[in-house]
Amino acid sequence: MAEKFTLEERREIEALIALGNTREEAEQCIMDDRNNVETDYMREMREKAEKAGLLRVQARGVDGFGKKHVRTLKPNMTKREIIQTVAEGIEELPDSMTIINPERQIDFWLDGNHYSLTLTQHRPPKKS
C-alpha cells in the first residue's frame, strides 16, 4: 500500500531522488522523519555536531571560540557627582539610604515605604 505524502514531503522525495537515492530510500527517509527514527548515520552526525559544539546555544558575551568578552567601562564622573549630590540632599529625610550603584541608583526607606531613584543619561539626538 502506497503511503500518502504531503506536497512538501513529495518535493523532498523528488529532491532525494535527484541526489541519487532510489524512490524507496527517499520514501523511507521521509517515513523515518515522521516517526523521529534516529539511524546510526544520524546518531553519528549528531555526536560529531555535539563534539564540535554546533548544537550548543551560546550565551551573550561569548564569541564563537568560547572566549568571554569583558567590557571595561570608563567611570562616568558626571553621573557619580549627580548621584552623590542627590544622596547628600536627601540624606536627612530617609530612615536608611543606600547607594546601590554610584553611577545609577539610590535606594531608601521613608515612612515605612521603599523608594529608589534611578539616573539615566540619554543619548544625544542623531544629526541629520
N, C-alpha and C positions, 0 to 999 in steps of 0.2 A: 504494500500500500504506500503510495507516494505521500510524503509529508507536505503539509501546506505551509508555505513560507510567505512572509510579508514582502512587500515590494522592496524594502530596504535589504532584507535578507537575500532576495533573489539577485539584487545588484551585487551584494558581497560574494555570492556564489559565482556569478559571472566573472568578477574580478579575480577570484581564486583560480578559476579555470584558465583565465588569461595568463596567470602566473605559472601555469604548467601542472596544476593539480587536476585529477580526474573529477568528474561530477560527483561521484560517490564520496570522495575525500572531502570535497568542498561542502557537500550537504552534511557530512558527519561533523565537520568543523563547526558549522552553524548550530547543529544539534548539541554539540558539546558546550558551545557558548550559552545556549538556552538553559542547559542543565548545570551550568557552572562546573563542568568537569575539568579537573586540572591534570593534564597529561604530564608525562615525565619531562618532555621538552619545555612545557610551560613552567613547570616547577623549577627546572634548571635555569631558565631565563629569569624568573622571579628572584631566585637566590643570587644570581650574578648581579642583578639590579640592586638588591639589598646590600650586597657586599660593596658595590661601587658607590652606595649612598644615594642612588637616584630616587628611591622611594621615601626618603626622609623629608619631612617638612622642616624647613629651616626657620629659626627664629629671627626676628629683626636684629640688625646689628651684627649679623654673621655673614661673611662673604661665602662664595662658592667653595672655598677651601676649608671652611670651618673656623677661620680666624675671626676673633671678635674685634670689632672696631670700637675703640674707646674715644668718646667725644671729649675733647678738652674744651671747657667753657672758660672764657675770659670773665673775670669778675666785672659786673656792671656796677661801678661805683655810684652812679646817679641813683639807681634803684635802691642800693643799700642805704644811701643817705635819706631817701624818701621814707623808707621803712623805719629807719632809726628815728627820724623826726616825728613820724606819726606815733611810734611807740612811746616816745617821750611825752607827746601831747596827751595821750590817753592813759598814761601810767597812773595818774591819780584816781581815775574812775573805776577800772575793773578790779574785781577781787583777786584774780590771778591772770597774768598775761604771759604769753609765750610767743617768742618769735620762732615760728616753725621753719621758715626759710628766709634767710636775711635779705634775699632779693625778691621775695614773692608774698609771703603770708604771715599774718599775725593772728593768733587765737587768744580769746579772753572770755572770762565769765563775768557777767554783770547781773545782779539781782536774780541769781539762780538760772539765768539763760546763757547759753553758749553762743558766742559770736565769732566770726572770722572775717578778716579783711584780706583781700587778695589784690595785689598790684599787677596790672597788665600794661606792658609797653606795646602800643600798636605800631604796626609797620607804617612807614611814610607812604603817602599815595603815589601810585605809579605815574611817571612822567610820560606824557604822550609824545 
